[in-house]
Amino acid sequence: MDPTEAENIANELAALVAREHGRAKIEQGRREAAESIAEDLAVLLSHDRADLERERAARLNVEARLRELIGADYEAPAPAAARFVPAPRAARRLHRVT
C-alpha cells in the first residue's frame, strides 16, 4: 500500500470519527434539553397537584362550615347548584438557577 493512500484512508477515517463525534454531541445536547424540560414539567405538575389539593381542602372546609351555619334541617338544592368554583390561578414561571 502506498503511503499517500494510507494517509488518505487515515484522513477519511478521522473525518468520519469527527462527524460521528459531532452527531453524538448534538444528540447529547438534545437529551439534556429533554431531561431539563421533563424536570420543569414535573415541578409544574407537582405545584398544580398541591394547588388542587389546597383548593379541595378549602372547598371541604367551606362546605363543612356552611353545614354548621345552615343547620341539619336545611335541605340543600341539587349538588350542581352548590358547586365550588376555584379562583383562577396565576401562571407559574420557572427560573433556572445556574
C-alpha positions in Angstrom: 0.0 0.0 0.0 1.3 3.4 -1.0 2.0 5.7 2.0 -0.2 8.5 0.5 -3.0 6.1 0.0 -2.7 5.0 3.7 -2.6 8.7 4.7 -5.8 9.4 2.6 -7.6 6.4 4.3 -6.5 7.6 7.7 -7.7 11.1 6.9 -11.1 9.8 5.8 -11.4 7.7 8.9 -10.5 10.7 11.1 -13.2 12.8 9.2 -15.8 10.0 9.8 -14.9 9.8 13.5 -15.1 13.6 13.8 -18.5 13.7 12.2 -19.8 10.9 14.4 -18.4 12.7 17.4 -20.3 15.9 16.4 -23.5 13.9 15.9 -23.0 12.4 19.4 -22.5 15.8 21.0 -25.7 17.1 19.3 -27.7 14.1 20.5 -26.3 14.6 24.0 -27.4 18.2 23.9 -30.9 17.2 22.8 -31.1 14.5 25.5 -30.0 17.1 28.2 -32.6 19.6 26.9 -35.3 16.9 27.0 -34.3 15.9 30.6 -34.4 19.6 31.7 -37.9 20.1 30.1 -39.1 16.9 31.9 -37.8 18.2 35.2 -39.5 21.5 34.7 -42.8 19.8 33.8 -42.5 17.6 36.9 -42.1 20.7 39.1 -45.1 22.3 37.5 -47.2 19.2 37.8 -46.3 18.9 41.5 -47.3 22.6 42.1 -50.6 22.0 40.3 -51.3 19.0 42.3 -50.6 20.9 45.5 -52.8 23.7 44.4 -55.6 21.3 43.6 -55.3 19.7 47.0 -55.4 23.0 48.8 -58.4 24.0 46.8 -60.1 20.7 47.6 -59.3 21.1 51.3 -60.6 24.7 51.2 -63.8 23.6 49.5 -64.4 20.8 52.0 -63.8 23.2 54.9 -66.2 25.8 53.4 -68.8 23.1 52.8 -68.5 21.8 56.4 -68.7 25.4 57.8 -71.8 26.0 55.7 -73.4 22.9 57.0 -72.7 24.1 60.6 -74.2 27.5 59.9 -77.2 26.3 58.0 -78.1 23.5 60.3 -79.2 19.9 59.9 -82.8 20.6 58.9 -82.0 22.6 55.8 -82.4 20.6 52.6 -79.8 21.7 50.1 -80.6 22.2 46.4 -79.3 19.9 43.7 -75.5 19.3 44.0 -74.8 21.0 40.7 -76.1 24.3 42.1 -73.8 24.2 45.1 -70.6 23.6 43.1 -67.5 25.2 44.3 -65.6 27.2 41.6 -62.0 27.8 42.5 -60.3 31.2 41.9 -58.1 31.4 38.8 -54.5 30.5 39.5 -51.6 32.7 38.4 -49.3 31.3 35.8 -46.1 29.9 37.3 -42.7 30.8 35.9 -39.7 28.7 36.4 -36.4 30.4 37.0 -33.3 28.4 36.3 -30.6 28.8 38.8 -27.1 28.4 37.4 
